Amino acid sequence: MRVRPLVRVCLSTALIPTFKVEEYIVVVIDILRATTSFCVALDRGAKEIRPVSSLRACRQLKKEGYLTAAERGAQKVPGFDFGNSPHELLKADLQGKKLAFTTTNGTRALQAVRRAKKIVAGAFVNMSVLLEWLRTQDEPVLLVCSGWKDHVNLEDTLFAGALATELEGDFRVNDDATLIAMSLYQLAEHRKKYYLEHSAHFERLVELGMQRDVKYCLRRDLHPVLPYYQEGVLVPLISVQA
């Protein structure tokens, strides 16, 4: 009898060292907004995204011909081409371009799981493509919530719970963090915006006038592309017609 693989949730970047990431396929999650923006950029034709941890590294890549996106504390950093806004990337000409990206949380999480078996980026905007691919892998899956500056956040936990809930028939669940995320999703499934209106990062983005980004990041299946991390860059593993 086939033993179903595990699906587990890591609730923040700070908890990554408690997992043997090399045993898992890792899904990096940063709903507001990095992994959403990765999906937008690759679906808009970007050739690759190189996530880097520092502003200095991002500036250096600009000298090498990369377009650059930099965000700190939810705000665009002066001197770079873009911030971390999906709407900004939607309006940009990215076809065939290489993009260097540094953010407060999502790019840090990618760097922290680089020893994993396989690494992909997940968001509501590519959820169905992501689920379809995960079901074909037959490997343990770790859903890594980037969180906010090493703390747990609501939006990433909610999305991890959505993934775990939909994967439950094909995967086993046996840990409390995953059950917590699934329970949150089951409570919030039909009221996601209501729940997130009470989250710290929602309020942070609203104060900065980024309500449109929040609304966009909660929409499902807008970008049927799967950002796959290999040799230090994200490339589109799957890109199909919506």
N, C-alpha and C positions, 0 to 999 in steps of 0.2 A: 504494500500500500504506500502510495506517494506521501511523503511528509512535506507539508507546505512550508515554504520558507518564512522567516520572521519579517515583520515590519515593525520598526521601532522609531520612537521620536526622541530627539535630543532637543531640549527646550531652549537652549541658548548656546552661543559660541563658547562661552566659558566652560561648558560641560563636555565639549568635544574630547578632551584628554581622557575622559572616563570610558570612552568607547575604543575598541580596536577597529578603527575605520577601515583598515586594510581588508577586513572580512566582509565589507558591505558595498553595495551600490549606494551611493549617497545622493540624495536630492537636497540641494541647497535652496533655502526659502528665505526671501526677503521681499514680502508682498509690497510694502511701502518703502522703497520702490525699486530696488536694484534688480531683482530677478524679473520683475515686470518689464523694466527698461531693457534688459538683455534680450527678452523675447521680441520687443518692438524693434530694436536695432537690427537683429538678425533677420526678422521677417521683412524689414525694409531694405534688405539687400546687403547689409554690412558683411564683409568677407570674414572678419574675425573680431573678437573682443578680447583684449588682453587685460585682465584684472590685475591691478597692482595695489600694494598696501599703502604707498606713500605718495604725497603730492610731488615730491622730488622725482620719483621714478616716472610719474605721469608726464611731467615737464620734459624729461629726457626723451621719452617716446615721441613727444610732439616734434622734437628736433629731427627725429628719424622718419617723419612723414605721417605719423598717426594723427587722426582727429582725437581730441581728448575730452573726457567727461570727468568732472571732479565735483564731489559734494562733501561737505562737512557740516554736521549739525543741521541737516535737512536743507541747507542752502548751497547754491552754486558758488564755487570758488572763483574769484576774479582771475582772468588771464587764461581760462580754459574755454574750449568751444561750446561745451554743454555742461549742464548740471546733471541731475539724476531724475529729470522729469520725462515721463513717457510722451507727454504732449510735445515737448521740445524736440524729441527724436522723431516723432511722427511727421514733423514739418521739414526735417532735414534731408538733404540728398546724401544717402549713405551707400548707394549702390556701388559694390566693389571696394568700399573703403575699409581700412583697418582702424579700429577704435580702441584707445586705451582708456580704462575706466578705474576710478578709485572712489570709494564711498565709505561712509562711517562704519557700516556693518557688513553688508553682503560680500564685498570683496575680501574682507578679513576672514569670513567663514570659508570662502573658497580656498584661500591659502591654507587654512587650518586643516582641511580634509584632503589635501593633495595626495596622500598615500592610499586613498580609497581605491577599490577595484575599478569602479567607474564613477564619474561625477556628472550630474546634469543639474540644470537650474529649473525650478518649478514656480509657477504662479497660477492664479485663476485664469489668466489670459491664454495659457497653453495647457490647461488641466487635462482635457480629454486625450490629447496626443501623448502627454506624459503618462497617464494611466495605461493607455494602450501599450506603450513601450515597456513599462515596468512589468506588466503581466506576461510579456514574452521572455523575460530574463531568467526567471526561476532561480533567483539569488536573494539572499537576505538584503533588505532595504532599510537604510537609516535616513529618516527625514530630519534634516538639520535646520532648526529655526535660527536665523541669524540674531534675532532679538535686537535690543537697543543697548549698545555699549555694555555688552556682557549680561544684561538683565533680560529676563523673560518678557516677551510682549504678546499682546492679545492677537494681533492680526496674523502673525506667523504661526502661532499655536492653533488658531482657528483653521488655517489652511492645511496644516499638518493633520489635524483631525479630520478634515474633509477627505484628504487622500487616504488616510488609514481606514476610514469608514467604507470608502468605495473599494478598497483593496481587500477588505476583511475576508471575503469569500475565497480568495486565492492565496492569502497569507495568514500566518498565525500572529496573534497579539498576546503577549504574556508579561507586559511591564506596565507600571502605573503611569508613567509619563504619557504613553500612548493612549491609555484609557482616559486620562485627564483631557488630552487633546480631542479625542473622539466625543467625550461627554460635552465639551464646550461646543463643538460643531453641531451636535444634535440639539442643543439648546438654541443655537443661533442660526441654524440652517436657513430659515425663512426670514430672519431679521438681522442679516449680517451688518447692514449699515447702522442699525440701532445699537448693536453691541459695540461696534468700532467707534461710534461717536463718543463713547466713554473711555476710549483708550488714550494713553498719553501721546502717542505719535500722531493720531488723528488730530488731536487738539493742536499739536505743534505745527502740523502742516496747514491747518485752517488759519492759525494765527499768521502764517506766512503767505496766505492767499492762494493756497494750492488745493482747494476743494475739488477742482476738476480732476486732478491726479488721483485723489482718493477714490472718487466715483469710478474712474477708468480702471483702476487696479482691482476692483471688485467684480468686474465683468468677466464672464467666462468665455473662453475659446475664441477670443478675438485674433489670436496669432498662433496658428497651428505649426509651430516650429519648436524644436527641442534643442536648447543650447547644451552642447556636450563639451566637457572640459578635457583637453588633451594637449600635452606638451606646452602647458602654460597659457593656452588660449581657449576661448569658447568658440565653437563653430556650430553651424546648424546641422544636426544629425538627421532631423526629419523636417521636411518642409513640403506641405501638401496644400491643395486648394481647399479653402474654407467651405 
